[in-house]
Amino acid sequence: MSEAAANVVHVDLGPRSYDISIGSGLLHAAASTASAAVEARYGVGSGQRKVAIVTDPNVTSHAETVRDSFVKAGWQTEVITVAAGEGSKSLAVASGIFDRLVEMPADRKTVLVAVGGGVIGDLAGFVAATFNRGLPFVQIPTTLLADVDSSVGGKVGVNHPRAKNLIGAFYQPACVIIDTSSLATLPDREYRSGLAEVVKYGVILDSEFFDYLEAHVADLNARNTEALNHAITRSCRLKADVVERDEEERTGLRAVLNYGHTFAHAYEALAGYGELLHGEAVSIGMTGAARLAVELGRISADDEARQTRLLALLNLPTRLPKKLAKSMSEDEILACMRLDKKTVGGQLRFVLPDCIGRVELVEGVPEHTVRSIIHQVLDAPASNT
C-alpha cells in the first residue's frame, strides 16, 4: 500500500482535530505528513523546523527511517533514545528528556515525535504536554497495541510506583502515522498483546466487528495485510468516535474504553511493570470482567464463552500465569483496583458488557462478588501465556 492509498481516520476535536494515516511505507514520508499537520495546527514554518525524536533501542531501524525523512526535508533533528520497557514510563526518565531538550535547545515550535510502542508514546506525549507548557507532538506507533490504543485519543503520562498512568494529561497529537509494515518485525508476544485491544473494541462497541474478528482469526494470526488494515482502521475509528464525544472523560462515556482495565492495571502493577504485557493483562482483565457480568446476570454464559474462545484462538492468556498468581493476594489486588481512575469515594466501578457490542459503567458491585472473580483468576490453572 502506498502513502496515497493510506486509510485516513479523522478525529474531530475542533481546533485539536487531527488525522490518523494508516498504510504501508508511511515512515519514509513522515516528515511530509508531520510538516503539514504541525504547520496547520501550530504554524511551524520552514525557518523554525526543529524535531526531537524519542525512541528506544527495539525500533532503531524505524527511528532511523523517520530521522532520515526529516533530515532530507531540512529539519534540525535530534534523536533521544531511552531504555525499552515499562520502566521508562517514569518521572526520572521524563526529566532526562527535559534535559536533552534544554541542551538542543528546544523552543515552543520544536516538534516532539514519538517512534515506538505505547511506552514511548505515553512518555514522549507527557514530555510534549509539559515542556515549555506544550510542544507540537506527533505519534508514530510501531506496535499493534499502540496503533489501536495509546496513540489515539491524547492520553499521555507516566507511572507512579503504586499505580499505572497516575501522572499524566490529555494532550492531542498533531497527527498519527501508522505504518503497518512495521508490524512485520514485531515479536509474536507483542503482536498478540495488541490483538487483545482489537478484541476489546468488538466487545464494547461493535458486534459486527467482533463477528469479523471471529471469522478472520486465521488471517489475524498470519498477520494478513488486508485483515490487519481493516482491524486497525476500524479500531481507530471506534476509539475516535468515543474520544470525540468525551475527550477528557467528563461524561463517563470514554470510560467504556477501559473494559477489563480495572483488573488489568492491578495485575500489571503487582506483577511489576513489564512482567505482563499490557495486552496480556487486558485479556485476563476482560475475562474477569465478562465473568463478573455473568455473575451479575448482565450477559449470558454463551457471550462470555465467545469472548474467551476468541482470545484463546488468538493465543492470548485468560488466566494469570501460576508464578504471578502465587505472588499476589486478593487483598493486594483489591487495594490496587481502588486506585483505578473510575473509582469514586473508594467504591469500585466496572465497565461491564450487556451483550457483545455494548457495555456500561456499573456501580455498586458487591465486594464479595469481585473477590470471587479474583479468586478464580488466582486459583485456576494458568492458560497460555
FIRO-337778 format. One record per atom (N, C-alpha, C): residue in one letter; x, y, z. Coordinates in pm, whole numbers, plus 32768, in hexadecimal, padded with zeros to 4 digits. Example, Ala and Ser with C-alpha at 12.3 -4.5 7.8 and 13.67 -1.06 7.14 Angstrom:
// residues 2
a85277DC7830C;a84CE7E3E830C;a85287EB6830C;s85057F1F82C4;s85577F9682CA;s850A80038313;
// end
This chain:
// residues 385
m80557F898000;m800080008000;m8058807C8000;s804180D77FA5;s808F81537FA0;s805181B97FFC;e809B82278011;e806482908067;e7FE382C7802D;a7FDB82D17FA9;a7F6383087F6B;a7EE982B37F88;a7EFE82317F9F;a7E9081D67FB6;a7E7481C0804A;a7EB4820E809E;a7EA481FC812E;a7E1382168158;n7DE581C881BB;n7D6681E581FB;n7D7A825C8259;v7D1782B28262;v7D1F832582BB;v7CA583278317;v7CBF832C8399;v7C56833C83FD;v7C6383C98436;h7BFC84198429;h7BFF84A2845C;h7BC584A684E8;v7C0F84E48544;v7BDF84F685CD;v7BB3858785DA;d7B32859D85E8;d7AF8862385E5;d7AEF865C8672;l7B4F86B18693;l7B5386F08718;l7B638787870A;g7B2287C186A7;g7B2B88518694;g7BB9887B8675;p7BF188DC86C0;p7C7A890A86A3;p7CE588A286C1;r7CC188368705;r7D2187CB8723;r7D0A875186CA;s7CC38762865C;s7CA786F485FF;s7D2786C485BD;y7D2786468595;y7D9C860F854F;y7D7485938501;d7DCF856A84A8;d7DBA84F38456;d7E1584838483;i7DE18409847A;i7E2E8390848E;i7E4083518404;s7EBB834B83D5;s7ED8830E8352;s7F05827E8367;i7EC88222831D;i7EE281928330;i7F04815582A9;g7F7B811E829C;g7FA380E1821F;g803180AD8227;s8062807481BB;s80E8803A81B7;s814B809C8178;g81C280A781B5;g822B80FB817E;g8221818D81A5;l81CF81AF8207;l81B8823B822A;l822D827C8274;l8285822C82B0;l82F6826582FA;l835082B882A0;h835E828E8224;h83B882D381C8;h8389836181A9;a8309837A81BA;a82D28400819F;a82A584438221;a82DE84188292;a82B2844C8314;a82C184E4831C;a8331851982EB;a834885A982F4;a82DE85F882A8;s82B985C78233;s8254860C81E4;s81CD860E822B;t81A48599825E;t8124859082A4;t812485E58322;a819085DB8370;a8199862583EE;a819F86BC83D4;s81ED86E4836F;s81FC87738351;s817587B48335;a8125877382E1;a80A287AB82BF;a804A87B7833B;a805187528392;a7FFB87508408;a802487BB846D;v80A787C48489;v80D1882384F0;v80C988B384BE;e80DA88C8843C;e80CB894F8406;e803A897C8411;a7FDE891F83F2;a7F50894183FB;a7F25895C848B;r7F59890D84E9;r7F2F891B8576;r7F7B898A85BE;y8000898F85A8;y805589E685FA;y809A8A5885AC;g80908A558529;g80D28ABC84DB;g81698AB184DA;v819D8A3684DD;v822D8A1F84DA;v825B8A2E844A;g82A18A99842A;g82CB8AB383A2;g83548A7B8381;s83828A948307;s83FF8A5982D6;s84798A8C8322;g84718B03835E;g84E48B3883A6;g84EC8B0C8437;q848D8ABB8463;q84858A9484F1;q848889FD8502;r84C489B684A7;r84B0892684A2;r851888DA84F4;k84F588BE8570;k8543886985C7;k84EC87F385F2;v8527877D85F6;v84DB87078621;v852F86B48680;a84F1868486EA;a853086258746;a84E285A3873D;i85268538871A;i84E884B4870B;i850784628787;v84A0843987CE;v84B083E58845;v84938354881E;t84F182FA883F;t84E3826F8814;t852B82138875;d852E81928857;d8579813288AA;d85C880D3884F;p862580878888;p867D80338835;p86367FC687E6;n85BC7FA2880C;n85757F3887C5;n85467F61873B;v853D7FE38723;v8508801286A3;v85698072865F;t85E980578671;t865080AF8639;t864080C385A3;s86258057855A;s861A806384C8;s85A580BD84A0;h853580B184E7;h84C1810684C7;h84E0819984E9;a852381AF855C;a854782388582;a85A88275851E;e8604822484EA;e866382578486;e861C827E8406;t85B7823083DE;t856A82528367;t852382D78379;v84E882E983F0;v84A38367840C;v850783DA8412;r857983C38453;r85E0842B845B;r860E845483CF;d862B83F1837B;d8659840F82F2;d85F3846182A6;s8573844382BD;s850A848F827A;s850F852282A1;f8523853D8323;f852A85C98351;f85AB860D8324;v861A85C48328;v869A85FD82FD;v86938626826A;k865D85CE8217;k865185EC8188;k85F78664816E;a8597867881C9;a853B86EA81BA;a8572876A81F6;g85EF8764822B;g863087DC825C;g861887FE82EE;w85E8879E833B;w85CF87B783C9;w864F87A2841A;q866287F78480;q86CA87DD84E5;q8695876D853E;t86DC86FC8540;t86A38682857B;t86F8864D85EE;e86B6862E865C;e86F585F286D1;e86AC857086F0;v86F88505870B;v86BC84858731;v86DB846B87C4;i867384548813;i8681843988A1;i865483A988BA;t86B2835488E1;t869482C688F5;t868F82A68989;v8622826789B4;v8613823D8A3F;v860B81A58A43;a861F816B8AB7;a861A80DA8AC5;a859080A58AA0;a858D80328A60;a850D7FF38A3D;a84C97FBE8ABB;g84457FBE8ABA;g83FC7F808B27;g83B17FE28B7F;e83547FAB8BCC;e82FA7FFA8C20;e8344804E8C87;g83BC80238CAD;g8409806E8D0E;g842C80FB8CE2;s842981148C60;s8449819B8C2E;s83D481FC8C3C;k835F81C98C5D;k82EC82228C70;k82F082598CFD;s835382AF8D17;s836782E28D9F;s838B83758D9A;l837A83B88E0B;l83A184468E14;l843784588E01;a848583F58E30;a851783FF8E23;a854183FF8D91;v850783A78D41;v852A83A28CB3;v84F6841F8C6B;a847F844A8C8F;a844A84C68C54;a84A7853B8C72;s84DC85408CEB;s853885AB8D10;s85B685A88CB9;g85E585308C9A;g865985248C42;g863D855A8BB7;i85C485468B86;i859F857C8B02;i859586138B0A;f855E86488B78;f855C86DA8B8A;f85EA87128B7D;d864A86CF8BBC;d86D586FE8BB7;d870887028B27;r86E9869B8ADB;r871786968A4F;r86D7870789FD;l865987238A18;l8616878F89CF;l8652881789F1;v8676882A8A70;v86B888A68A97;v873D88B58A4F;e878588458A41;e880888478A00;e87FE8864896B;m878E88448929;m878788518897;m87B188DC8862;p8777894C8887;p8708895E88E3;p868289578898;a861B891F88DA;a8595891A88A0;a8549899888C6;d84E989BE8870;d84908A2D8890;d840189FF8879;r83A18A588883;r83148A2F887D;r82E98A0487F2;k833E8A19878D;k832089EB8705;k8365896786E6;t83B889358741;t83FB88B5872A;t83948845872E;v839887EC86CA;v8339877E86BF;v837187038705;l832386C8875B;l834A864C879E;l830285D88759;v83518577872B;v831A850586E2;v833684858731;a82CF8438874C;a82DD83B78791;a82E183498729;v834E82FB8728;v8359828786CE;v836D820D8726;g830681BD8733;g831181478788;g8288811587B4;g828780C4881C;g820A808E8850;g81C880ED88B1;g816B80B788FF;g811C81098959;g816C815089C3;v81D6811089F4;v822981518A59;v826781D08A22;i829F81C789AB;i82DD823C896D;i827682A78950;g82038281891C;g819C82E388FD;g816A832A8979;d815082DF89E5;d811F831B8A61;d818983778A9E;l820683478AA1;l827383938ADC;l828E84138A8C;a82A284048A0A;a82BF847989B6;a824B84DB89B6;g81D184A789B8;g815C84FF89BE;g8156854E8A3E;f817A850E8AAE;f817F85548B2E;f81E685C38B2B;v825A85A68AF1;v82C2860C8AE4;v8290867E8A8B;a8251865C8A1B;a821D86C289BF;a81B6871A8A04;a816386DF8A57;a80F8872A8A9A;a812D878A8B03;t81A3876D8B3A;t81D287B88BAE;t824C88108B94;f82A087ED8B32;f8317883E8B17;f82ED88C18AD5;n831989318B0E;n82F489B48AD9;n825D89C58ACE;r8215897F8B23;r818189818B25;r8143894F8AA2;g818D88FD8A5B;g815288BD89E7;g81A088CB8967;l81CB8857892F;l820F885388AE;l81B6880C8848;p81C2882E87C8;p817F87E08760;p81A9874D876B;f814A86F4875D;f816186678779;f812B86118707;v817C85AE86DE;v815585508674;v816884C286A7;q8103846F8695;q810983E286BD;q8127838A8643;i8192833A864D;i81AF82D685E6;i81BE824F862F;p814E820C8647;p8153818D8690;p818B811D863A;t81D280C1867A;t82118052862F;t81E57FCA8662;t81827FC786BE;t814B7F4886EC;t80B57F4886D3;l807B7ED486C8;l7FEA7ECC86B1;l7F9F7F088727;l7FCE7EF087A1;l7F8B7F288817;l7F877FC08811;a7FF97FFD87F2;a7FFC808E87E8;a7FAB80C18772;d7FAA80768703;d7F5C809D868E;d7ECA80B686B2;v7E90805886FD;v7E00805A8712;v7DD780948799;d7E3980B087F0;d7E1680DB8876;d7E5A815D889C;s7ED6815788C9;s7F1381CA890B;s7F30823F88AE;s7F408225882C;s7F61829487D1;s7EE882E987AF;v7E7082B987CF;v7DF482FC87A9;v7DAE83328826;g7D8E83B18827;g7D3B83E58893;g7D7C844688F1;g7E02845488EC;g7E4284BE8937;g7E6084A289C8;k7E51842789F7;k7E7984098A81;k7F1083F48A84;v7F5584428AD6;v7FE684358AE3;v800884338B77;g807983F68B9B;g809C83F58C27;g810983928C49;v8128838E8CCA;v818B83328D00;v814E82EA8D77;n8192827F8DA3;n816082308E11;n819282648E98;h8143824E8EFE;h816E825D8F88;h819081D08FBA;p81EF81C19015;p821181399045;p819980E99077;r8130812D90A1;r80BC80E690D7;r804A80D69075;a805081199004;a7FE0810F8FA6;a800B813D8F1C;k7FD280FA8EB7;k7FF381178E2C;k7FAD81978DFE;n7FF581E88DB2;n7FBC82608D71;n7F8082C38DD3;l7FB382CA8E4D;l7F7883218EB2;l7F9E83B38E9E;i800A83CD8E53;i803C84558E3D;i803684718DA7;g7FDE84CC8D7E;g7FD284E18CEE;g7F7785538CC9;a7F5285568C4B;a7F0185C48C15;a7EB685938B9A;f7E5885E48B6C;f7E1C85D28AE9;f7E6286348A8A;y7EA285FF8A23;y7EEE865589C8;y7EEB8616893E;q7EA0865488E4;q7E8986188861;q7F00862D8804;p7F2485C687B6;p7F8F85D68753;p7F60862A86DD;a7FC2865B8690;a7FA086A18614;a7F77863D85A8;c7FAE85C585AF;c7F8885598554;c7FBC84D6858B;v7F8584698556;v7FB483E38576;v7FD4839E84F2;i804A836184EB;i8077831D8471;i808C828A8493;i80388233845B;i803F81A48476;i8070815C83F8;d80EC813183FB;d812680E7838B;d8118805283AA;t80BA80108367;t809D7F858387;t81107F278365;s816D7F52830F;s81DF7EFC82EE;s823A7EEA8367;s82337F4583C9;s82877F378441;s825D7EBF8495;l81E47E8C8480;l81B57E1A84CE;l81F87D9784A3;a82367D97842F;a82777D1C83FD;a82E87CF08459;t83297D4F849B;t839C7D2E84F1;t83747D268585;l82F47D3585A3;l82C77D35862E;l82CA7CA78667;p830A7C9286DB;p830B7C0D8718;p827D7BD9872E;d826D7B568728;d81E87B1A872E;d819D7B4187AC;r81DF7B41881D;r819B7B62889B;r81687BF18899;e81B77C4E8863;e818E7CD98859;e81177CE887F9;y811E7C9F878A;y80B17CA58729;y802E7C788767;r80327C0887AE;r7FB77BD287EA;r7F837C2C8859;s7FDD7C6F889D;s7FB37CD08901;s7F597D3A88C3;g7F7A7D66884B;g7F267DC88806;g7E9F7D9187DD;l7E9B7D1187BB;l7E1C7CD48793;l7DB57CD88804;a7DE37CD88881;a7D867CDF88F2;a7D347D6088EC;e7D767DCF88CD;e7D2F7E4E88C4;e7CD27E50884B;v7CF87E0E87E0;v7CA07E05876B;v7C207DBB8790;v7C2D7D4A87D6;v7BB87CFF8804;v7B617D56885E;k7BA27DA588B3;k7B577DFD890F;k7AF47E5688C4;y7B1F7E8F8853;y7AC67EE9880A;y7A4A7EA087D9;g7A597E2587AE;g79E67DD88784;g79847DC087F6;v79B97D9F886C;v79647D8388E0;v791A7E00890D;i795E7E718911;i79227EE7894F;i78CC7F3B88F1;l78E67F33886C;l78A87F958813;l786E7F5E8792;d78947EE98766;d78727EC286DD;d786A7E2B86D0;s77F17DF686D9;s77E07D6486D1;s78047D2F8646;e77EC7D7F85DE;e78107D538557;e78A77D488549;f78F07DA38588;f79827D9B8586;f79B17D2085D3;f796F7D008641;f79907C87868B;f79797C0C8632;d790B7C0A85E8;d78F17B9D858A;d79617B928524;y798D7C0584F2;y79FB7C088490;y7A797BC984CA;l7A997BED8545;l7B117BB68585;l7B067B1F8594;e7A917AF085BC;e7A7D7A5F85C7;e7A917A198541;a7A637A5984D6;a7A6B7A1C8452;a7AF67A258414;h7B4B7A7C844B;h7BCF7A928410;h7C417A748470;v7C2A7A1884CB;v7C9279F2852B;v7D1179C584E3;a7D01796F847F;a7D76793B8438;a7DC379AC83F4;d7D7C7A0A83B6;d7DBE7A7B8374;d7E097AD383D9;l7DCA7AEB844B;l7E0B7B3D84B1;l7E857AF884EB;n7E7A7A768500;n7EEE7A2B8533;n7F607A2B84D0;a7F407A32844F;a7FA67A3283E6;a7FD47ABF83C2;r7F9F7B258404;r7FBE7BB183E9;r7F9E7BD78359;n7F2E7BA48328;n7F017BC582A2;n7EEC7C5B8295;t7F257C97822D;t7F247D29821D;t7E977D618217;e7E417D2481C7;e7DB97D5881B7;e7D6C7D52823A;a7D777CE18280;a7D307CD382FF;a7D657D358367;l7DE97D48836A;l7E247DA583CA;l7DFB7E3583AC;n7E007E5B832F;n7DD87EE4830B;n7D487EFF8336;h7CF17E9D831F;h7C647EAF8347;h7C587EB683DE;a7C9C7E5B8425;a7C917E5684B7;a7CC57ED784F6;i7D367F0984C4;i7D707F8484FC;i7D177FFC84DD;t7CEC8007845F;t7C9980798438;t7C17807C8486;r7BD580078492;r7B55800384DB;r7B6A8021856F;s7BD47FEB85AB;s7BF080058638;s7C08809A8650;c7C5780D885F8;c7C7181688606;c7BF181BA85F6;r7B9C81938596;r7B1F81DB8583;r7AC581D085FD;l7ABC81588636;l7A68814486AC;l7A9B81958722;k7B1F81958735;k7B5581E487A4;k7B408278878A;a7B5782A5870F;a7B45833286EE;a7AB5835E8708;d7A54830A86E9;d79C8832C8701;d79B0834B8795;v79ED82FB87EC;v79DC830F887C;v7A25838D88A9;v7AA1839D887B;v7AF2841188A4;v7AAF84938879;e7A7384948803;e7A31850D87D3;e79C08539882F;r797E84D98870;r790C84F788C6;r7932850B8959;d79AA84DE897E;d79D184E88A0B;d7A6A84F08A13;e7AA0855D89E0;e7B31856889D0;e7B7C85578A54;e7B4985938AC0;e7B9285938B3E;e7B4885468BAC;e7AF884E68B85;e7AB3848E8BE5;e7A5C84DD8C46;r7A1485418C12;r79BD85928C66;r793285548C75;t7903850E8C0F;t787A84D98C12;t787484478C3C;g78E684068C3F;g78E783778C60;g78E4831E8BE5;l78C683578B6E;l78BE83048AF6;l794482C58AD6;r79B183148AE3;r7A3582E08ABC;r7A60826C8B16;a7A2282618B89;a7A4581F58BE5;a7A2E816C8BA7;v79D681638B42;v79BC80E08B04;v7A3B80A78AC7;l7A9980FF8AA1;l7B1680D08A65;l7B6D80858ACA;n7B4A80908B4B;n7B96804D8BB4;n7B5D7FC58BD9;y7B107F8B8B7F;y7ADB7F058B97;y7B4D7EA48BB7;g7B437E618C29;g7BAA7E018C53;g7C207E408C99;h7C2C7EC58C94;h7CA47F088CC5;h7CA87F168D5E;t7C347F158D9E;t7C367F1E8E30;t7C817EA78E6B;f7C647E308E37;f7CB17DB98E5D;f7D407DC28E27;a7D4B7DE68DA8;a7DCB7DDD8D61;a7E367E348DA0;h7E147EB08DC0;h7E797F0B8DF7;h7EAA7EDA8E7F;a7E527E9C8ECC;a7E7D7E648F4D;a7EE07DF28F37;y7EC37D9A8ED9;y7F1E7D2B8EBD;y7FA67D5E8E8D;e7FA47DC18E34;e80217DFA8E01;e80767E358E71;a80367E848EC8;a80807EC78F32;a80BB7E628F95;l806C7DFF8FBB;l80997D9F9020;l80FF7D3D8FE7;a80F67D208F68;a81577CC68F29;a81DE7D0A8F19;g81DD7D908F1B;g82567DDC8EF9;g824C7E008E67;y824A7E828E4A;y82347EAD8DC0;y82947E698D60;g825A7E2C8CF7;g82AA7DE98C93;g82A27D528C9B;e827E7D1C8D12;e82717C8A8D1F;e81FC7C588CCB;l818E7CA08CD2;l811B7C878C7B;l81177CF78C15;l810E7CD68B95;l80F67D3E8B33;l806A7D768B47;h80577DF48B21;h7FD67E358B3B;h7F637DE78AFD;g7F727DBE8A80;g7F077D738A3F;g7EEB7CEE8A80;e7F537CAD8AB4;e7F3F7C308AFD;e7EEC7C488B7A;a7F0E7CB38BC3;a7EC17CD68C3B;a7E327CFA8C17;v7E1F7D418BA8;v7D987D658B7D;v7D487CE98B58;s7D877C8A8B16;s7D437C0E8AF3;s7D117BC58B70;i7D697BBB8BD4;i7D427B7C8C52;i7CD77BD08C97;g7CE77C558C91;g7C857CAE8CCF;g7BFD7CA88C8C;m7BF97C9D8C08;m7B7A7C908BC2;m7B357C0D8BE7;t7B847BA58BF8;t7B4B7B258C21;t7B097B338CAB;g7B4E7B788D07;g7B147B908D8B;g7A977BE68D84;a7A9A7C4E8D32;a7A267CA78D25;a79AE7C5E8CEB;a79C57C088C88;a79577BBC8C4E;a791C7B5B8CB4;r79747B1D8D03;r79427AC38D6C;r78F27B0F8DD5;l79217B878DF6;l78D87BDA8E55;l784F7BFE8E1D;a784A7C1B8D9C;a77CA7C3C8D5C;a776B7BC58D60;v779F7B4C8D4D;v774D7AD48D58;v77187AC48DE6;e776F7AD68E48;e77487ACA8ED5;e76D87B2D8EF8;l76DA7BA18EBA;l76777C088ED6;l75FC7BFC8E7D;g75FA7B988E26;g75887B818DCE;g757E7BE38D5C;r75EF7C208D36;r75EC7C858CCD;r75FD7C488C42;i764C7BDF8C35;i765E7B9C8BB3;i764D7B068BC6;s763E7AC38B57;s762E7A328B5B;s76B579EC8B63;a76B479728B93;a772D79228B94;a7760790A8B07;d770479078AA5;d772D78F48A1A;d7780796B89E7;d775879E58A0A;d77A67A5A89E1;d782F7A5A8A23;e78327A368AA3;e78B37A2B8AE7;e790C79C68AA0;a78D179538A7C;a791E78E88A3A;a7952791689B2;r790279658969;r7930799888E7;r79AC79EE88F8;q79A87A46895A;q7A1B7A9D8971;q7A957A4A8998;t7A8379EE89F5;t7AF4799D8A24;t7B2D794A89B2;r7AD47913895F;r7B0178C188EF;r7B517913888B;l7B23798C886A;l7B6B79DF880B;l7BF57A048841;l7BFD7A2A88BE;l7C7E7A4B88FB;l7CDD79D488F5;a7CA8795E8913;a7CFC78E58913;a7D2B78C38886;l7CD378D48821;l7CF978B78797;l7D6579188766;l7D6A798D87A1;l7DD279EE877F;l7E4C79DE87D9;n7E4E796F8823;n7EC0794B887B;n7EDB79B588E5;l7E6F79E8891F;l7E797A48898D;l7E557A038A11;p7E937A2C8A80;p7E7779EC8B02;p7DF07A188B39;t7DAE79BE8B7D;t7D3079DE8BC0;t7D3B79C58C57;r7DAF799D8C86;r7DCE798B8D14;r7E5979C08D2F;l7E7179E68DA9;l7EF87A0C8DD0;l7F5379938DCC;p7FCD79A18D9B;p802E79348DA6;p8041790F8E39;k8057788E8E53;k8060785D8EDD;k80C378AC8F31;k813778C88EF7;k819F790E8F43;k816E79958F74;l812779DF8F1F;l80F57A618F46;l807F7A558FA6;a802979F28F8E;a7FB679DE8FE6;a7FE179C49075;k804D79779085;k807E7957910B;k80B979D09152;s80DE7A369106;s811E7AAC9142;s80B97B17916C;m80377B009153;m7FD07B639171;m7F697B2B91D1;s7F267B869217;s7EB77B5F926E;s7E3B7BAC9246;e7DC57B7A926F;e7D487BBF9251;e7D4A7C4D928A;d7D7C7C5C9305;d7D7E7CDF9345;d7DD67D4192F8;e7E4A7D1292CB;e7EA47D68927E;e7E657D9591FC;i7E237D3791B8;i7DE47D589138;i7D737DBC914E;l7D1F7DA691B3;l7CB27E0491CF;l7CE77E8F91F1;a7D507E959242;a7D8A7F169268;a7DBD7F6091EC;c7DFB7F169192;c7E2E7F529117;c7DBB7F7F90BD;m7D517F3090B7;m7CDE7F549064;m7C9B7FD49096;r7CA57FEE9118;r7C668067914E;r7CB180E59125;l7D2880D690EF;l7D70814990B8;l7D4681679029;d7CEE81148FF0;d7CC081278F67;d7C7A81AE8F5B;k7C8C81F08EE8;k7C5582778ED4;k7BBC82778ED2;k7B7D82058EBB;k7AEA82008EBC;k7AB281F78F49;t7B0881DB8FAC;t7ADB81CF9036;t7AAD8256906C;v7A3A825990AF;v7A0582D490EB;v79E382B7917D;g7A1C830791D7;g7A0182F69265;g7A29826D9299;g7A918235925E;g7AC181B2928A;g7A6F813E9255;q7A04815B920A;q79AE80F291D4;q79D780D09145;l79ED804F912D;l7A14802390A8;l79A280319045;r79C680568FCC;r796780568F5C;r79A580068EEA;f79567FB98EA6;f79877F628E3C;f793F7F7C8DB9;v798B7F758D4B;v794F7F738CC6;v792B7EE28CA8;l78A87EC98C96;l78797E3F8C85;l781C7E358C0C;p78237DC78BC5;p77CD7DB78B4E;p773E7D918B71;d76E17DC28B1B;d76567D938B1C;d76437D278AB3;c76997D2D8A4D;c769A7CCC89E0;c771A7CE98992;i77377C97892F;i77A97CB788D9;i77877D338888;g77D77D9C8899;g77C27E188851;g778D7E8A88A4;r77727E738926;r77407EDF897A;r776B7ECA8A0B;v77A07F338A49;v77C97F2E8AD5;v77947FA98B1E;e77967FA08BA4;e776E80108BF7;e77CC801B8C6E;l77D280928CA9;l781D80A78D25;l77C080858D99;v77E980218DE9;v77917FE98E50;v77C8800A8EDB;e7770803F8F30;e7794805E8FBA;e77547FF89019;g77817FFB9094;g77407FAB90FC;g77547F1690EE;v77C37EEA90B3;v77DF7E5B90A7;v780B7E289130;p77CB7DC19166;p77F07D8E91EB;p78817D6091EE;e78C87D83925A;e79557D5F9264;e79677CC79264;h790A7C7E92A2;h791C7BED92A8;h79157BAF921C;t78C97BEE91C2;t78C27BBC9138;t79457BD790F0;v797D7C4D9106;v79FE7C6E90C9;v7A697C0E90FE;r7A667BF6917F;r7AC77B9991BA;r7ABB7B0D917E;s7A427AE59161;s7A2D7A619124;s7A707A57909C;i7A647AC2904D;i7AA37AC38FC9;i7B3B7AC28FD8;i7B707B149032;i7C017B179049;i7C327A8E9074;h7BE67A4E90CB;h7C0D79C990FC;h7C1879669087;q7BBA796E902A;q7BBF79158FB5;q7C3D792D8F63;v7C6279AD8F54;v7CD879CF8F06;v7D57799C8F4B;l7D5B79A68FCF;l7DD1797B9019;l7DD978E4902A;d7D6578A49032;d7D6378179057;d7D5F77B98FE0;a7D2A77E98F70;a7D1B77928EFB;a7DA0777A8EB7;p7DB177088E74;p7E2E76ED8E2A;p7E4677588DC1;a7EC2777E8DAE;a7EE477E48D4A;a7ECC77AF8CBF;s7E9678078C69;s7E8777E58BDD;s7F06780F8B94;n7F0078128B0D;n7F76783C8AC1;n7FA278C68AEC;t802878DB8AED;t805B795C8B1E;t809C79A78AAC;
// end
